[in-house]
Amino acid sequence: MDRILKVEQVSKKYGSKQALHNVTFELGAGKIIGLLGSNGSGKSTLMKLIAGLAQPGSGSISVLGTPVGGESKSLVSFMPDQPLTEDWMKVGDALRFMEDFYPDFDPAKAHRMLEFMKLNVKDKVRALSKGMNERLQLTLALSRKARLYLLDEPIGGVDPVARTKILNALMEFYEEDSTILLSTHLVSDIERIFDEVIFIKEGELVLHSDVEELRQQRGKSIDELFREVYAEC
């Protein structure tokens, strides 16, 4: 199985704050991995480093053996915790923007996802609810032909109906030769889709395991383990 991502002894500081410390892990192809942690644990920082939007203070990151940088960006599709769209846009404008900006953007897949998400190309972005906007952002990210998809808090702040639709879309439109790394602190609603989980706490990796093995070894759900690990956060 292809090694999609390698993170080796990565550390990052912002001023005197140690955002990440000596983080090391590898991810194979064909997996949906949960990057779990409380707010401020370092999840978003790690996502930005993998996406090439920031540089680690030390350590290295590679995607399919390519060091993170200009060449790796065609392999990675990043859905940040802030929208990729502008308020003046309609949904159709957002698709055209992505198609112009990313040669690997697949308009046919995007339109299939819009139909699944109950979105219309004529919908105005500023008129979308939080949940509908998250559906749009996910559509834009997953419609690129990438090998690694980074989804930063895709269900944060949305209602249960929107969460269900987003999770169903992930399962429906996920490409099996790719990998999804999804960060969240809302574990109970989403753990059913994870193949592996990574727990990050105060900038350090505290656990990386196959989900089924973890459940069998500990006799607990991922949500129960999450509450134990972050009880004092």
Secondary structure, 3 states (H helix, E strand, C coil): CCEEEEEEEEEEEECCEEEEEEEEEEEECCEEEEEECCCCCCHHHHHHHHHCCCCCCEEEEEECCEECCCHHHHHEEEECCCCCCCCCCEHHHHHHHHHHHCCCECHHHHHHHHHHHCCCCCCEHHHCCHHHHHHHHHHHHHCECCCEEEEECCCCCCCHHHHHHHHHHHHHHCCCCCEEEEEECCCCCCHHHCCEEEEEECCEEEEEEEHHHHHHHHCCCHHHHHHHHCCCC
